[in-house]
């Protein structure tokens, strides 16, 4: 009788590759779980910036107020606009732009600037991204004091649509997170990205309807030139915040475009996080 031997297949080895979707989503989940860490660090960034200052973070509000007033008086004359409607329009646009600008420019260096902390304190990459977005949210809150002053001076007609500003700002924060994550990882590998982004921000500022009204193109533009503002994604990000804050007519196609950009942006950011998450600490 011939004995037969059965050879059992050995169990599959555990997955050791760092390029997995599970680890990418786990990084984001762990980042949200460490809320106390990034919230404290973000607040300390604000305090450290104005250390030994008499009025501290109020300089943020003063700086925004002076800039909005000066630009409002100047451009209202250049574009022959009523200061009562143009100054609130410009103020809100400039406040939202500062938030977008902060997430974009500081996002490119979110890991580079935290090199020491990342090597001494192991933490998910998303912690540093959430810290940046939280810091920009605090700066945004300080700047909104200027809006409240303008609102009281010009007594703008504000309806219940102003409540849309809360989901709109939440959407801005979600977008700020993927922007910082995507460009932060890429800029860590390619150090030319931060100066390139900084150079483009001035162009983006003047190409976006912040200190000028998009209706000017509709009135003077011919053919496709009348839609130049519409093909600029930043315009739609600003409008979902500006329309409810100045009592303008809410156009929900702005929300559709922003939601579409959010989905595409996060897909790109997750792909980059999945493939290069483990390499960031070596690149810095």
C-alpha positions in Angstrom: 0.0 0.0 0.0 1.5 3.2 -1.2 1.3 6.1 1.2 0.2 9.4 -0.1 1.4 12.6 1.3 -0.5 15.8 1.1 1.4 19.0 1.1 -0.5 21.9 2.5 -0.2 25.3 0.9 1.6 27.7 3.3 -0.5 30.7 4.3 0.0 33.9 2.3 2.6 36.2 3.9 1.2 39.3 5.5 1.0 42.4 3.3 4.1 44.5 4.0 3.9 46.9 1.1 3.3 50.5 2.1 1.4 51.2 -1.1 -2.1 50.1 0.0 -5.4 51.9 0.2 -5.9 50.6 3.7 -2.8 52.4 5.0 -3.7 55.5 3.2 -7.2 55.7 4.7 -5.8 54.6 8.1 -3.5 57.6 8.0 -6.4 60.0 7.5 -8.5 58.2 10.2 -5.6 58.4 12.7 -5.1 62.0 11.9 -8.7 62.9 12.9 -8.4 60.8 16.0 -5.5 62.9 17.2 -7.6 66.1 17.2 -6.1 67.4 20.4 -2.6 67.3 18.9 -3.2 69.2 15.7 -5.7 71.6 17.3 -3.1 72.5 19.9 -0.3 72.8 17.4 -2.4 75.0 15.2 -3.3 77.4 18.0 0.3 77.5 19.2 1.3 78.6 15.6 -0.9 81.6 15.9 0.4 82.5 19.4 4.0 82.0 18.4 3.7 84.2 15.4 2.6 87.1 17.6 4.7 86.4 20.6 5.7 89.5 22.6 3.1 91.5 20.7 0.9 93.9 22.7 -2.4 93.1 20.9 -1.3 89.7 19.5 -3.6 88.1 16.9 -5.6 91.3 16.5 -2.9 92.4 14.1 -4.5 89.9 11.7 -7.8 91.8 11.8 -6.1 95.2 11.6 -4.0 94.1 8.6 -7.1 92.8 6.8 -9.1 95.9 7.6 -6.5 98.2 6.3 -6.0 96.2 3.1 -9.7 95.9 2.3 -10.3 99.6 3.0 -7.4 100.7 0.8 -8.2 98.4 -2.1 -11.9 99.2 -1.8 -11.5 102.9 -2.0 -9.0 102.6 -4.9 -10.8 100.1 -7.1 -14.2 101.5 -6.5 -13.0 104.7 -8.2 -11.1 102.8 -11.0 -14.2 100.7 -11.8 -16.7 103.5 -11.1 -18.5 101.3 -8.5 -20.7 102.3 -5.5 -18.5 102.0 -2.4 -21.5 100.7 -0.4 -21.8 97.6 -2.5 -18.2 97.3 -3.7 -16.4 97.4 -0.4 -18.4 94.5 1.1 -17.9 92.6 -2.2 -14.2 93.1 -2.1 -13.8 92.5 1.6 -15.5 89.1 1.6 -13.6 88.1 -1.6 -10.3 89.1 0.0 -11.0 87.2 3.2 -11.8 84.0 1.4 -8.9 84.4 -0.9 -6.5 84.7 2.1 -7.8 81.3 3.3 -7.3 79.7 -0.1 -3.9 81.3 -0.5 -2.7 80.1 2.9 -3.8 76.5 2.2 -2.1 76.6 -1.2 1.3 78.3 -0.4 1.8 76.9 3.1 0.5 73.5 1.9 3.4 73.1 -0.4 5.7 73.3 2.6 3.5 71.6 5.1 5.9 68.6 5.5 9.2 70.5 4.7 8.6 73.0 7.5 7.7 70.2 10.0 10.9 68.2 9.3 12.1 68.2 12.9 8.7 67.4 14.3 8.1 64.5 11.9 11.5 62.9 12.7 11.0 63.3 16.5 7.3 62.6 16.8 6.0 59.8 14.6 2.5 60.8 13.5 0.2 60.4 10.5 0.9 62.8 7.6 -2.7 64.0 7.9 -2.0 65.4 11.3 0.2 68.1 9.7 -2.3 68.8 7.0 -5.1 69.2 9.6 -2.9 71.4 11.7 -2.4 73.7 8.7 -6.1 73.8 7.8 -7.1 74.5 11.4 -4.5 77.4 11.6 -6.0 78.9 8.4 -9.5 78.5 9.9 -8.4 80.5 13.0 -6.9 83.2 10.7 -10.2 83.3 8.8 -12.1 83.7 12.0 -10.0 86.8 12.9 -10.5 88.3 9.4 -14.3 87.8 9.7 -14.3 90.5 12.3 -13.6 93.0 9.4 -16.7 91.6 7.6 -18.8 92.2 10.7 -17.6 95.8 10.9 -18.4 96.4 7.2 -21.8 94.7 7.6 -22.6 97.1 10.5 -21.5 100.2 8.7 -23.2 99.6 5.4 -26.2 97.6 6.8 -26.2 95.1 4.0 -29.5 93.2 3.6 -28.8 89.7 4.8 -31.4 86.9 4.7 -31.6 83.3 5.8 -29.3 82.4 3.0 -26.4 83.6 5.1 -26.6 80.2 6.9 -25.2 78.6 3.7 -21.8 80.1 4.7 -21.3 77.3 7.2 -21.5 74.4 4.8 -19.6 76.5 2.3 -16.7 77.1 4.7 -16.7 73.4 5.6 -16.3 72.6 1.9 -13.5 75.1 1.7 -11.7 73.4 4.6 -12.2 70.0 3.0 -10.6 71.3 -0.2 -7.8 73.0 1.7 -6.9 69.6 3.1 -6.5 67.8 -0.2 -4.6 70.8 -1.7 -2.1 70.7 1.2 -1.9 66.9 1.1 -1.4 66.7 -2.7 1.0 69.6 -3.2 2.7 68.9 0.1 3.8 65.4 -0.9 4.8 66.5 -4.4 6.7 69.5 -3.2 8.6 67.4 -0.7 10.0 65.4 -3.6 10.4 68.2 -6.0 11.6 71.4 -4.2 10.9 73.6 -7.2 7.1 73.4 -6.6 6.9 75.9 -3.7 8.6 78.8 -5.6 6.5 78.0 -8.7 3.3 78.1 -6.7 4.3 81.4 -5.0 5.1 82.9 -8.4 1.7 81.9 -9.7 -0.4 83.2 -6.8 -0.1 86.8 -7.9 -1.3 85.9 -11.3 -4.2 83.9 -9.8 -5.1 86.8 -7.6 -5.6 89.2 -10.5 -7.2 86.6 -12.8 -9.9 85.8 -10.1 -12.8 88.2 -9.5 -11.7 89.5 -6.1 -11.1 93.2 -6.6 -13.1 93.3 -9.8 -16.6 92.1 -10.6 -17.2 89.3 -13.0 -20.2 91.2 -14.4 -17.6 93.6 -16.1 -16.7 90.8 -18.5 -20.4 90.1 -19.2 -20.9 93.7 -20.0 -17.8 94.3 -22.1 -16.8 90.8 -23.2 -17.5 89.5 -26.7 -18.0 85.8 -27.4 -15.9 83.5 -25.2 -14.2 86.4 -23.4 -17.4 86.9 -21.4 -17.0 83.5 -19.8 -13.4 84.0 -18.6 -14.3 84.2 -15.0 -16.5 81.1 -15.2 -13.6 78.8 -16.3 -11.6 79.8 -13.2 -12.4 77.3 -10.4 -11.2 79.7 -7.7 -14.1 82.1 -8.7 -16.7 79.4 -7.8 -14.9 78.7 -4.5 -15.2 82.4 -3.6 -18.8 82.8 -4.8 -20.2 80.0 -2.5 -19.0 82.1 0.4 -19.5 85.6 -1.0 -23.1 85.3 -2.2 -24.6 84.5 1.2 -22.4 86.9 3.1 -23.3 90.0 1.0 -26.9 89.0 0.3 -26.4 88.2 -3.4 -28.5 85.8 -5.5 -27.3 82.3 -4.7 -26.4 80.4 -7.8 -26.1 76.7 -7.1 -24.1 75.8 -10.1 -21.1 77.3 -8.2 -21.7 74.5 -5.6 -21.8 71.9 -8.3 -18.5 72.9 -9.7 -16.9 73.1 -6.3 -18.2 69.7 -5.4 -16.8 68.3 -8.6 -13.4 69.8 -7.9 -13.5 68.4 -4.4 -14.1 64.8 -5.6 -11.4 65.0 -8.3 -8.9 66.7 -5.9 -9.4 64.1 -3.2 -9.0 61.3 -5.7 -5.7 62.7 -6.8 -4.6 63.3 -3.2 -5.5 59.8 -2.1 -3.6 58.2 -5.0 -0.5 60.3 -4.1 -0.9 59.4 -0.4 -1.2 55.7 -1.2 1.9 55.6 -3.4 4.2 57.9 -1.6 3.1 58.2 2.0 6.1 56.1 3.3 8.6 58.1 1.3 7.9 61.5 2.7 10.0 61.1 5.8 13.0 60.1 3.6 12.5 63.0 1.2 12.6 65.6 3.9 
